[in-house]
Amino acid sequence: MELHSLTAISAIDGRYRKQVHHLDEYFSEFALIKYRVLVEIEYLFFLASKGFFKLPAKAVKQLNEIKENFSLEDAQEIKKTESITNHDVKAVEYFIKGALEKAGAADAKEWVHFGLTSQDVNNTAIPLLWKQVLEFEYIPALLNLTTQLRLLATQWKDIPMLARTHGQPASPTRLGKEIMVFVERIQGQVDQLIMIPNSAKFGGATGNFNAHFIAFPKKDWITLANQFVEDVLGLQRSQFTTQIEHYDNLAAHFDCIKRINNILIDFCRDVWTYISMDYFKQKVKKGEVGSSAMPHKVNPIDFENAEGNLGIANAIYEHLAAKLPVSRLQRDLTDSTVLRNIGSPMAHSVLAIKAIEKGLGKLVLNQAKIEQDLEDNWAVVAEAIQTILRRENYPNPYEALKDLTRGNNKITKESMHRFIESLKVNATLKKELKRITPQNYTGINPEW
């Protein structure tokens, strides 16, 4: 069968294609070829700018046109050559040489891919596409999500809510603050992600500039390579490598995104639980079916979908982070196979972010249920009362409150006030204690 959204093996290219199709600009076979072509052309321009040879203006124009408007037809031409060479990077080299011939610059052909091995191209092209997908797609998507969360946190800033530790009623909190917990966690990991360098390898067959140095021993190839990788491509060049990049920083990226995904899984599970507790209702979309058997149901499918996608992404990132930094001696081919799959976990991560955003847009606060839960759990003010009694040096306040509240599910405002009245303290202190309610015992938090 021809490839179609209904015949695709992967859900990324099938069911979810419409939601992540824009990522093919970074992770498809076309994209990898495009970035390889970009690196090869930029390297050719760089050598010409350093006086190794002269590149005619017509050739510069032709190559810039290819670089800026690389087409599917161009990629297909390269794949056709690859079917003969059985080597993907060599096919790119021949493509650029052909462009030089067409531009009347055949004398410059042998400067294409000069002194390089395939991994000098792959290990700059892939870090470059990864850097750009982080900057243009992933980090903006995360920041948009945190903005949405921050807006909800502000909207719900003053909503008191029963907290639960170990699944049991605990000292009250505020709904907005609980959302801000996740805003801070995500932002902290984004800050770490941004600080991890995008490392690249560029140093010849075994990382020593052997071919470069033997041809031009008086050139400072280390400085030249640093300038090309850092100033032209905007990456950070690893100084000591084998034939390939060691991928330690790329693995750090994957590990950081795993942590972000774990935070989002935690968030999805919390929201799912709040929905199950009826703290949130969900907007109903006309025509949608919540359950094939139970007409009344509106399932929290967006948060469940997000959790599933985040789990798949993390499983793949786990392998990538563990595998890529490990290579036999100066090179084996396992990294090449694995690197072709870095788009899959990114796509699942982006899908999850979209699902969470969609789910958040459906939430409707059920404040009455939240207030009822607080009113039904007056025992949670025991902490407040015993703490004030400690302040007043009242004998054994913790024990007194424990005897009253532990295992007693029938603590009410009235029974708590009766207990306060029974205390041998002055009227002013009793009045202070009676002002404490589950609704106002919410502590303080920083402003946001």
C-alpha positions as a printed NumPy array, in Angstrom:
array([[  0.   ,   0.   ,   0.   ],
       [  1.082,   3.57 ,  -0.612],
       [  2.049,   5.58 ,   2.448],
       [ -1.02 ,   7.358,   3.79 ],
       [ -2.147,   8.494,   7.228],
       [ -4.21 ,   5.295,   7.354],
       [ -1.367,   2.999,   6.259],
       [  1.489,   4.526,   8.253],
       [  3.122,   2.163,  10.746],
       [  3.921,   4.915,  13.23 ],
       [  1.097,   6.864,  14.883],
       [  3.282,   9.961,  14.476],
       [  2.994,   9.697,  10.668],
       [ -0.531,   8.322,  10.824],
       [ -3.152,   9.276,  13.383],
       [ -1.238,  12.297,  14.689],
       [  0.277,  13.525,  11.431],
       [ -1.767,  16.727,  11.293],
       [ -0.632,  17.789,  14.745],
       [  3.108,  17.301,  14.244],
       [  3.635,  17.554,  10.491],
       [  5.624,  20.777,  10.957],
       [  8.386,  18.763,  12.633],
       [  9.26 ,  17.178,   9.299],
       [ 11.241,  20.363,   8.641],
       [ 13.744,  19.024,  11.189],
       [ 13.467,  15.257,  11.411],
       [ 12.47 ,  13.795,   8.057],
       [ 14.916,  12.257,   5.593],
       [ 14.379,  15.394,   3.522],
       [ 15.336,  17.551,   6.504],
       [ 18.533,  15.629,   7.221],
       [ 19.595,  15.94 ,   3.606],
       [ 18.757,  19.665,   3.651],
       [ 20.89 ,  20.285,   6.738],
       [ 23.775,  18.271,   5.281],
       [ 23.63 ,  20.385,   2.141],
       [ 23.62 ,  23.534,   4.285],
       [ 26.732,  22.427,   6.197],
       [ 28.618,  21.458,   3.042],
       [ 27.817,  24.765,   1.332],
       [ 28.682,  26.831,   4.401],
       [ 32.003,  24.955,   4.709],
       [ 32.766,  25.632,   1.039],
       [ 31.985,  29.336,   1.535],
       [ 34.152,  29.348,   4.668],
       [ 37.178,  27.887,   2.874],
       [ 36.762,  30.423,   0.093],
       [ 36.548,  33.271,   2.636],
       [ 39.855,  32.085,   4.149],
       [ 41.625,  32.298,   0.804],
       [ 41.976,  28.615,  -0.033],
       [ 40.392,  29.182,  -3.461],
       [ 38.208,  31.628,  -5.332],
       [ 34.522,  30.996,  -5.791],
       [ 32.922,  32.926,  -8.679],
       [ 29.967,  35.153,  -7.887],
       [ 27.712,  33.069, -10.127],
       [ 28.556,  29.959,  -8.12 ],
       [ 27.95 ,  31.766,  -4.826],
       [ 24.542,  32.86 ,  -6.068],
       [ 23.702,  29.352,  -7.275],
       [ 24.696,  27.731,  -3.983],
       [ 22.843,  30.313,  -1.911],
       [ 19.754,  29.605,  -3.969],
       [ 20.087,  25.891,  -3.218],
       [ 20.727,  26.495,   0.485],
       [ 17.806,  28.86 ,   0.956],
       [ 15.291,  27.091,  -1.291],
       [ 16.257,  23.451,  -1.022],
       [ 13.442,  21.485,  -2.6  ],
       [ 11.962,  18.016,  -2.552],
       [ 13.205,  17.623,  -6.099],
       [ 16.756,  18.418,  -4.935],
       [ 16.485,  15.8  ,  -2.222],
       [ 15.148,  13.239,  -4.682],
       [ 18.118,  13.896,  -6.96 ],
       [ 20.466,  13.228,  -4.055],
       [ 18.601,  10.029,  -3.141],
       [ 18.903,   8.876,  -6.751],
       [ 22.669,   9.345,  -6.538],
       [ 22.732,   7.553,  -3.194],
       [ 21.129,   4.518,  -4.849],
       [ 24.336,   4.294,  -6.894],
       [ 26.934,   5.345,  -4.304],
       [ 25.228,   3.548,  -1.385],
       [ 26.522,   6.452,   0.701],
       [ 24.249,   9.28 ,   1.786],
       [ 26.84 ,  11.983,   2.515],
       [ 28.836,  11.247,  -0.643],
       [ 25.642,  11.749,  -2.625],
       [ 25.319,  15.228,  -1.093],
       [ 28.929,  15.984,  -2.074],
       [ 28.257,  14.958,  -5.681],
       [ 25.087,  17.085,  -5.733],
       [ 27.008,  20.222,  -4.751],
       [ 29.795,  19.44 ,  -7.21 ],
       [ 27.165,  19.165,  -9.915],
       [ 25.804,  22.572,  -8.946],
       [ 29.3  ,  24.059,  -9.245],
       [ 29.69 ,  22.574, -12.714],
       [ 26.38 ,  24.093, -13.782],
       [ 27.561,  27.466, -12.471],
       [ 30.798,  27.244, -14.441],
       [ 32.93 ,  26.695, -11.334],
       [ 34.213,  23.177, -11.948],
       [ 37.658,  24.223, -10.698],
       [ 36.201,  24.557,  -7.214],
       [ 34.709,  21.04 ,  -7.099],
       [ 37.456,  19.388,  -5.073],
       [ 37.041,  21.915,  -2.285],
       [ 33.639,  20.429,  -1.563],
       [ 33.938,  18.192,   1.526],
       [ 37.668,  19.021,   1.678],
       [ 39.44 ,  16.956,   4.362],
       [ 36.143,  15.843,   5.88 ],
       [ 34.656,  12.533,   6.884],
       [ 30.926,  11.907,   6.794],
       [ 30.548,  12.493,  10.514],
       [ 31.94 ,  16.008,  10.21 ],
       [ 28.8  ,  16.694,   8.213],
       [ 26.379,  14.544,  10.216],
       [ 27.701,  15.71 ,  13.571],
       [ 27.173,  19.336,  12.627],
       [ 23.949,  18.91 ,  10.645],
       [ 22.15 ,  16.983,  13.394],
       [ 23.201,  19.281,  16.271],
       [ 22.117,  22.221,  14.117],
       [ 18.665,  20.821,  13.358],
       [ 18.305,  19.804,  17.021],
       [ 19.289,  23.299,  18.186],
       [ 16.762,  24.857,  15.845],
       [ 13.894,  22.56 ,  16.793],
       [ 14.521,  23.402,  20.442],
       [ 14.627,  27.138,  19.74 ],
       [ 11.79 ,  27.354,  17.224],
       [  9.409,  24.584,  18.313],
       [  9.933,  22.822,  21.63 ],
       [ 10.921,  25.616,  24.015],
       [  8.277,  28.025,  22.616],
       [  5.649,  25.285,  23.05 ],
       [  6.71 ,  24.791,  26.672],
       [  6.728,  28.521,  27.353],
       [  3.247,  28.847,  25.852],
       [  2.063,  26.07 ,  28.146],
       [  3.605,  27.679,  31.225],
       [  2.002,  30.985,  30.245],
       [ -1.388,  29.253,  30.088],
       [ -0.724,  27.652,  33.476],
       [  0.358,  30.964,  34.981],
       [ -2.848,  32.624,  33.743],
       [ -4.929,  29.882,  35.337],
       [ -2.894,  30.158,  38.533],
       [ -3.653,  33.872,  38.66 ],
       [ -7.33 ,  33.274,  37.932],
       [ -7.54 ,  30.701,  40.753],
       [ -5.09 ,  32.445,  43.061],
       [ -7.543,  32.961,  45.924],
       [ -9.439,  29.677,  45.708],
       [ -8.857,  27.783,  48.991],
       [ -8.661,  24.04 ,  48.514],
       [ -8.194,  20.988,  50.696],
       [ -4.707,  19.552,  50.28 ],
       [ -4.068,  15.839,  50.395],
       [ -0.834,  14.248,  51.555],
       [ -0.628,  10.454,  51.318],
       [ -4.128,  10.732,  49.872],
       [ -5.468,  12.018,  53.188],
       [ -6.941,  15.456,  54.014],
       [ -4.127,  17.85 ,  54.951],
       [ -3.516,  21.531,  55.687],
       [ -5.449,  23.574,  53.118],
       [ -3.744,  25.198,  50.181],
       [ -4.834,  27.411,  47.298],
       [ -5.557,  26.137,  43.829],
       [ -3.521,  28.854,  42.124],
       [ -0.438,  28.025,  44.189],
       [ -0.708,  24.337,  43.271],
       [ -0.609,  25.317,  39.588],
       [  2.406,  27.555,  40.244],
       [  4.281,  24.55 ,  41.609],
       [  4.324,  23.162,  38.077],
       [  5.113,  26.523,  36.48 ],
       [  8.22 ,  26.816,  38.631],
       [  9.288,  23.23 ,  38.027],
       [  8.949,  23.476,  34.25 ],
       [ 10.674,  26.858,  34.113],
       [ 13.566,  25.542,  36.191],
       [ 14.161,  22.699,  33.755],
       [ 13.819,  24.968,  30.706],
       [ 16.525,  27.189,  32.212],
       [ 18.769,  24.137,  32.571],
       [ 17.976,  22.948,  29.05 ],
       [ 18.965,  26.297,  27.567],
       [ 22.321,  26.146,  29.353],
       [ 23.329,  22.783,  27.846],
       [ 25.596,  23.409,  24.827],
       [ 24.747,  22.11 ,  21.369],
       [ 27.981,  20.267,  20.727],
       [ 29.355,  19.32 ,  17.324],
       [ 32.272,  17.268,  16.027],
       [ 34.414,  18.639,  13.227],
       [ 37.942,  17.278,  12.906],
       [ 38.398,  14.735,  10.14 ],
       [ 38.446,  10.957,  10.04 ],
       [ 39.533,  10.375,  13.649],
       [ 39.275,  13.873,  15.082],
       [ 42.904,  14.899,  14.457],
       [ 42.662,  16.906,  11.199],
       [ 45.   ,  14.37 ,   9.608],
       [ 44.016,  15.162,   6.02 ],
       [ 43.756,  18.9  ,   6.629],
       [ 47.142,  19.111,   8.298],
       [ 49.015,  16.99 ,   5.746],
       [ 47.708,  19.188,   2.931],
       [ 48.234,  22.564,   4.664],
       [ 50.568,  22.088,   7.657],
       [ 50.975,  25.822,   8.217],
       [ 47.262,  26.467,   8.659],
       [ 45.815,  26.632,  12.164],
       [ 43.091,  24.07 ,  11.563],
       [ 41.911,  23.996,  15.135],
       [ 41.179,  27.72 ,  15.105],
       [ 39.624,  27.48 ,  11.649],
       [ 37.354,  24.604,  12.709],
       [ 36.323,  26.455,  15.86 ],
       [ 35.48 ,  29.528,  13.803],
       [ 33.432,  27.52 ,  11.319],
       [ 31.46 ,  25.52 ,  13.86 ],
       [ 30.962,  28.3  ,  16.391],
       [ 30.799,  31.5  ,  14.34 ],
       [ 29.181,  30.186,  11.162],
       [ 26.946,  27.378,  12.466],
       [ 26.352,  28.68 ,  15.981],
       [ 27.311,  25.402,  17.665],
       [ 30.01 ,  24.504,  20.195],
       [ 32.869,  22.418,  18.804],
       [ 34.109,  19.521,  20.908],
       [ 37.902,  19.776,  20.961],
       [ 38.844,  16.131,  21.514],
       [ 36.809,  13.552,  19.619],
       [ 37.045,  10.265,  17.781],
       [ 35.443,  10.042,  14.348],
       [ 32.158,  11.026,  15.951],
       [ 30.782,  13.479,  18.465],
       [ 30.695,  11.901,  21.914],
       [ 27.05 ,  13.003,  22.379],
       [ 27.349,  13.692,  26.099],
       [ 25.621,  17.067,  25.811],
       [ 22.967,  15.67 ,  23.487],
       [ 22.317,  12.971,  26.093],
       [ 22.035,  15.754,  28.683],
       [ 19.375,  17.389,  26.492],
       [ 17.451,  14.121,  26.378],
       [ 17.729,  13.65 ,  30.139],
       [ 16.516,  17.202,  30.755],
       [ 13.524,  16.737,  28.452],
       [ 12.777,  13.473,  30.273],
       [ 12.595,  15.428,  33.522],
       [ 10.285,  17.97 ,  31.915],
       [  8.109,  15.133,  30.651],
       [  8.024,  13.598,  34.125],
       [  6.851,  16.93 ,  35.538],
       [  4.105,  17.028,  32.91 ],
       [  3.105,  13.441,  33.727],
       [  2.854,  14.478,  37.378],
       [  0.673,  17.425,  36.365],
       [ -1.589,  15.282,  34.169],
       [ -2.14 ,  12.819,  36.986],
       [ -2.963,  15.586,  39.443],
       [ -5.48 ,  17.211,  37.114],
       [ -6.956,  13.786,  36.285],
       [ -7.405,  13.208,  40.02 ],
       [ -9.006,  16.617,  40.569],
       [-11.437,  15.829,  37.75 ],
       [-12.252,  12.478,  39.359],
       [-12.859,  14.343,  42.661],
       [-15.27 ,  16.631,  40.789],
       [-13.134,  19.715,  41.478],
       [-13.274,  20.321,  37.755],
       [-16.029,  19.744,  35.262],
       [-15.194,  19.536,  31.557],
       [-16.77 ,  21.467,  28.738],
       [-18.812,  19.285,  26.439],
       [-18.284,  19.605,  22.71 ],
       [-21.367,  18.985,  20.633],
       [-21.206,  15.678,  18.798],
       [-18.429,  14.185,  20.922],
       [-18.94 ,  10.856,  22.696],
       [-17.379,  10.327,  26.11 ],
       [-17.935,   6.588,  26.333],
       [-19.154,   3.981,  23.873],
       [-21.354,   2.465,  26.588],
       [-22.052,   5.152,  29.206],
       [-23.712,   8.247,  27.73 ],
       [-23.168,  10.387,  30.842],
       [-19.37 ,  10.269,  30.785],
       [-16.962,  13.061,  29.821],
       [-13.601,  11.368,  30.092],
       [-10.351,  13.297,  30.797],
       [ -8.907,  11.925,  27.566],
       [ -6.573,  14.846,  26.836],
       [ -4.61 ,  14.367,  30.034],
       [ -4.576,  10.598,  29.523],
       [ -3.403,  11.035,  25.934],
       [ -0.666,  13.398,  27.093],
       [  0.494,  10.971,  29.783],
       [  0.729,   8.158,  27.245],
       [  2.71 ,  10.211,  24.761],
       [  5.057,  11.482,  27.457],
       [  5.726,   7.921,  28.562],
       [  6.578,   6.798,  25.03 ],
       [  8.829,   9.826,  24.555],
       [ 10.69 ,   9.088,  27.774],
       [ 11.215,   5.436,  26.872],
       [ 12.893,   6.489,  23.619],
       [ 14.875,   9.295,  25.257],
       [ 16.089,   6.781,  27.849],
       [ 17.593,   4.617,  25.122],
       [ 19.022,   7.571,  23.22 ],
       [ 20.699,   9.008,  26.301],
       [ 22.155,   5.634,  27.267],
       [ 23.214,   4.512,  23.791],
       [ 24.644,   7.517,  22.001],
       [ 27.591,   8.253,  24.34 ],
       [ 28.795,   4.649,  23.92 ],
       [ 30.802,   3.737,  20.804],
       [ 33.45 ,   1.097,  20.178],
       [ 36.942,   2.597,  19.917],
       [ 37.033,   5.425,  17.378],
       [ 33.698,   4.607,  15.702],
       [ 30.927,   2.158,  15.145],
       [ 27.751,   2.693,  13.161],
       [ 25.18 ,   2.307,  15.93 ],
       [ 24.946,   6.056,  16.519],
       [ 23.933,   6.646,  12.904],
       [ 20.993,   4.262,  13.199],
       [ 19.878,   5.665,  16.541],
       [ 20.201,   9.333,  15.571],
       [ 17.633,   8.886,  12.819],
       [ 15.019,   8.389,  15.53 ],
       [ 15.467,  11.546,  17.608],
       [ 12.4  ,  13.089,  15.988],
       [ 10.042,  10.454,  17.396],
       [ 10.318,  11.364,  21.097],
       [ 10.229,  15.056,  20.237],
       [  7.018,  14.513,  18.272],
       [  5.454,  12.58 ,  21.163],
       [  6.52 ,  15.354,  23.563],
       [  4.985,  18.064,  21.381],
       [  1.798,  16.007,  21.005],
       [  1.559,  15.784,  24.775],
       [  1.957,  19.535,  25.232],
       [ -0.81 ,  20.135,  22.698],
       [ -3.058,  17.631,  24.483],
       [ -2.491,  19.288,  27.856],
       [ -3.311,  22.694,  26.398],
       [ -6.496,  21.27 ,  24.895],
       [ -7.443,  19.66 ,  28.201],
       [ -6.83 ,  22.858,  30.14 ],
       [ -9.154,  24.687,  27.772],
       [-11.984,  22.302,  28.716],
       [-11.694,  22.695,  32.487],
       [-14.53 ,  24.35 ,  34.361],
       [-13.905,  25.04 ,  38.047],
       [-16.463,  23.422,  40.366],
       [-15.923,  25.745,  43.3  ],
       [-18.939,  24.431,  45.194],
       [-17.386,  20.965,  45.434],
       [-14.033,  22.391,  46.548],
       [-15.765,  24.445,  49.264],
       [-17.809,  21.46 ,  50.4  ],
       [-14.673,  19.353,  50.805],
       [-13.157,  22.037,  52.995],
       [-16.291,  22.286,  55.112],
       [-16.374,  18.516,  55.52 ],
       [-12.828,  18.43 ,  56.874],
       [-12.624,  20.696,  59.876],
       [-10.054,  18.347,  61.388],
       [ -7.377,  20.005,  59.218],
       [ -7.402,  23.113,  61.448],
       [ -6.095,  20.978,  64.324],
       [ -2.548,  21.785,  63.218],
       [ -3.273,  25.499,  63.488],
       [ -4.868,  25.244,  66.917],
       [ -2.134,  23.079,  68.441],
       [  0.552,  25.396,  67.023],
       [ -1.008,  28.46 ,  68.656],
       [ -1.378,  26.517,  71.899],
       [  2.319,  25.654,  71.715],
       [  3.002,  29.368,  71.325],
       [  1.044,  29.933,  74.527],
       [  2.927,  27.137,  76.318],
       [ -0.301,  25.167,  76.793],
       [  0.463,  21.655,  78.119],
       [  0.513,  18.817,  75.552],
       [ -1.476,  20.572,  72.798],
       [ -0.54 ,  18.085,  70.07 ],
       [ -1.748,  15.162,  72.129],
       [ -4.992,  16.953,  72.971],
       [ -5.773,  17.601,  69.315],
       [ -4.711,  14.093,  68.313],
       [ -7.147,  12.56 ,  70.791],
       [ -9.91 ,  14.74 ,  69.364],
       [ -9.284,  14.337,  65.645],
       [ -7.307,  11.22 ,  64.787],
       [ -9.604,   8.663,  63.161],
       [-12.618,  10.871,  63.804],
       [-14.384,  11.604,  60.542],
       [-17.117,  13.655,  62.16 ],
       [-15.211,  16.76 ,  63.175],
       [-17.354,  19.799,  62.351],
       [-17.174,  23.485,  63.016],
       [-19.425,  22.964,  66.042],
       [-17.401,  20.127,  67.555],
       [-14.162,  22.012,  67.021],
       [-15.575,  25.105,  68.703],
       [-16.816,  22.985,  71.609],
       [-13.293,  21.686,  72.017],
       [-11.936,  25.253,  71.988],
       [-14.458,  26.261,  74.636],
       [-13.259,  23.397,  76.842],
       [ -9.683,  24.665,  76.821],
       [ -8.438,  26.356,  79.965],
       [ -7.345,  29.544,  78.194],
       [ -8.582,  33.123,  78.249],
       [-11.472,  34.411,  76.147],
       [ -9.221,  36.416,  73.803],
       [ -7.271,  33.303,  72.825],
       [-10.467,  31.301,  72.345],
       [-11.735,  34.   ,  70.017],
       [ -8.48 ,  33.86 ,  68.036],
       [ -8.745,  30.089,  67.709],
       [-12.37 ,  30.246,  66.565],
       [-11.412,  32.578,  63.712],
       [ -9.455,  29.743,  62.112],
       [-11.389,  27.897,  59.397],
       [-10.459,  25.415,  56.668],
       [-11.14 ,  28.237,  54.213],
       [ -8.701,  30.761,  55.693],
       [ -5.991,  28.419,  56.982],
       [ -4.05 ,  28.548,  53.705],
       [ -0.701,  30.039,  54.691],
       [  1.303,  32.38 ,  52.473],
       [  3.15 ,  32.154,  49.171],
       [  5.316,  34.466,  47.112],
       [  3.516,  36.784,  44.734],
       [  3.384,  35.936,  41.057]])
